[in-house]
Amino acid sequence: MADSTAENHTTDEHTPLTAEVSADVAPAVEEFMAEAAQQNADAKEAVDDAGPGDTPGPYISFDHVYKSFGDFVVLHDVSFFVNAGETLCILGRSGVGKSVSLQMLMGFLKPDKGRVLVAGEDITTFNEKKLQEIRRKVTMVFQNGALFDSITVGENVAFPLRERGDLAEDQIFQVVKGLLEMVGVAGMENLLPSDLSTGMKRSVAIARALASQPEAVLYDEPTTMVDPLMAQLLGDLIKRLKQQLHLTSIVVTHDMRFAKKLADRVVFLHEGTARFFGTMEEMEESQDPILQEFLALDSLVLPDQDVPPATSGMTPESGIRAIP
Ligand SMILES: Nc1ncnc2c1ncn2[C@@H]1O[C@H](COP(=O)(O)OP(=O)(O)OP(=O)(O)O)[C@@H](O)[C@H]1O
């Protein structure tokens, strides 16, 4: 395992994803990551070609989307997009349709009206078979991790690797070990999900998502119910995945610090509409009283506390973890 002293944990987006991966499995993980990065670069080119004229097509977009449950209107004429390799944060108070939006992007829910485009394709009328193809490209990290409870952490992460059918068992073992080290939960292969804290489960869920080499990852409230240090670590990881794997990400969050750190753009949902769509700087400069109120309330809820830098790897014994 790489040295994990405090001075070696710079945790910026340029720290190699494999910096904490043991020397014995690093080559396998590096090869796996290089494959993923190349695939994502190809995906970006594919959507770049899809736009009209010289305009690149977005990787994901909501195009005038409407959604109601009975008489209850959740989304009313909502539009936004995410370019390939970029990160969008979906912000808004409870119950405004953030999770409903993610479920539509995964094809679990259909819009009543409007179009949903994923991987540059209009998935609005896709049948289940075609949606499964899309779900190979776009994967979701659920709040609770959505791990299989009856199998070990290692088996959970190995699952998508086995599905590929082209990897030998020793390659699977190495990639699983390396991915767990990469997301800061080294040595937890043999534990059951029920042995893990919420933050650890989320890290394992990210490792499992990465094992499927997605082009995009959708995160539902990644910092809910985790402490500020864990939130910082997850944020660093998502940023490095963007920087080094060119992953496209959508992050649903209430956490403005997190959004500030990650977002190329934000969409703010309010009373069924996309009240704001643009950069975080533009949102902060907005004179819209609803946005100003949201930002003011957030600064009350989240005082500007300094989070100490990560200093050590999390071990099953300590229950404390850090990523590079
Ligand atoms: N399948 C469903 N059937 C009926 N109503 C639903 C369904 N899914 C979501 N809703 C309702 O749609 C609204 C938006 O839900 P959603 O989960 O997207 O909110 P959210 O913005 O993610 O909130 P939170 O931040 O609290 O998670 C809620 O009022 C919810 O009860």
The ligand as an SDF file (V2000), in Angstrom:
LIG
                    3D

 31 33  0  0  0  0  0  0  0  0999 V2000
  -43.6450    7.2370   -7.6030 N   0  0  0  0  0  0  0  0  0  0  0  0
  -44.2160    8.3030   -7.0410 C   0  0  0  0  0  0  0  0  0  0  0  0
  -45.5650    8.3750   -6.8900 N   0  0  0  0  0  0  0  0  0  0  0  0
  -46.1540    9.4480   -6.3410 C   0  0  0  0  0  0  0  0  0  0  0  0
  -45.4860   10.5430   -5.9160 N   0  0  0  0  0  0  0  0  0  0  0  0
  -44.1590   10.5320   -6.0370 C   0  0  0  0  0  0  0  0  0  0  0  0
  -43.4540    9.4230   -6.6020 C   0  0  0  0  0  0  0  0  0  0  0  0
  -42.1280    9.7070   -6.6030 N   0  0  0  0  0  0  0  0  0  0  0  0
  -42.0130   10.9380   -6.0500 C   0  0  0  0  0  0  0  0  0  0  0  0
  -43.2090   11.4350   -5.7310 N   0  0  0  0  0  0  0  0  0  0  0  0
  -43.4650   12.7550   -5.1400 C   0  0  0  0  0  0  0  0  0  0  0  0
  -42.8170   13.6980   -5.9890 O   0  0  0  0  0  0  0  0  0  0  0  0
  -42.2910   14.7640   -5.1910 C   0  0  0  0  0  0  0  0  0  0  0  0
  -40.8480   14.9470   -5.4980 C   0  0  0  0  0  0  0  0  0  0  0  0
  -40.1220   13.8610   -4.9820 O   0  0  0  0  0  0  0  0  0  0  0  0
  -38.5380   13.7470   -5.0460 P   0  0  0  0  0  0  0  0  0  0  0  0
  -38.1830   12.4910   -4.3370 O   0  0  0  0  0  0  0  0  0  0  0  0
  -38.0610   13.8930   -6.4260 O   0  0  0  0  0  0  0  0  0  0  0  0
  -38.1030   15.0010   -4.1880 O   0  0  0  0  0  0  0  0  0  0  0  0
  -36.6220   15.5250   -3.8790 P   0  0  0  0  0  0  0  0  0  0  0  0
  -36.5010   16.8620   -4.4660 O   0  0  0  0  0  0  0  0  0  0  0  0
  -35.6400   14.4880   -4.2980 O   0  0  0  0  0  0  0  0  0  0  0  0
  -36.7050   15.6470   -2.2930 O   0  0  0  0  0  0  0  0  0  0  0  0
  -35.6540   15.2530   -1.1350 P   0  0  0  0  0  0  0  0  0  0  0  0
  -34.5960   16.3040   -1.1910 O   0  0  0  0  0  0  0  0  0  0  0  0
  -36.4680   15.3170    0.0850 O   0  0  0  0  0  0  0  0  0  0  0  0
  -35.1340   13.8660   -1.4470 O   0  0  0  0  0  0  0  0  0  0  0  0
  -42.5460   14.3900   -3.7340 C   0  0  0  0  0  0  0  0  0  0  0  0
  -43.6990   15.0960   -3.2830 O   0  0  0  0  0  0  0  0  0  0  0  0
  -42.8160   12.9100   -3.7850 C   0  0  0  0  0  0  0  0  0  0  0  0
  -43.7030   12.5110   -2.7630 O   0  0  0  0  0  0  0  0  0  0  0  0
  1  2  1  0
  2  3  1  0
  2  7  2  0
  3  4  2  0
  4  5  1  0
  5  6  2  0
  6  7  1  0
  6 10  1  0
  7  8  1  0
  8  9  2  0
  9 10  1  0
 10 11  1  0
 11 12  1  0
 11 30  1  0
 12 13  1  0
 13 14  1  0
 13 28  1  0
 14 15  1  0
 15 16  1  0
 16 17  2  0
 16 18  1  0
 16 19  1  0
 19 20  1  0
 20 21  2  0
 20 22  1  0
 20 23  1  0
 23 24  1  0
 24 25  2  0
 24 26  1  0
 24 27  1  0
 28 29  1  0
 28 30  1  0
 30 31  1  0
M  END
$$$$
